[in-house]
Amino acid sequence: MTPLAPGARVLVRDDWPETRGPAHIRTPHYLRGREGVVVRHLGDFPNPEDLAFARPAASLPLYHVLFAPETIWRAPCSAGSLLVEIFGPWLEAR
């Protein structure tokens, strides 16, 4: 996986693994299918979605991703933003 650079526009995958059986998902459901901007790469960490089930966990890149409120709630908003930590496999470069 090629690291995402600060400023890269990304789309959070619109996937619902929890509908396919037991799952531990760290990506907030309200961000799935939404666009944001990478702020920084925080490092690589073991995948918590595997660690939760005591499975071997590959290290994955973790990013700070910035979202404008209107991209999340689909309503006009004059101020604010949301900064969220999201693992790389959930992000698609735009």
Beta strands, then each sheet from edge to edge (+ up, - down):
strand 1: 9-12
strand 2: 35-46
strand 3: 59-67
strand 4: 82-87
strand 5: 91-93
sheet 1: 4+ 3- 2+ 1- 5+
end
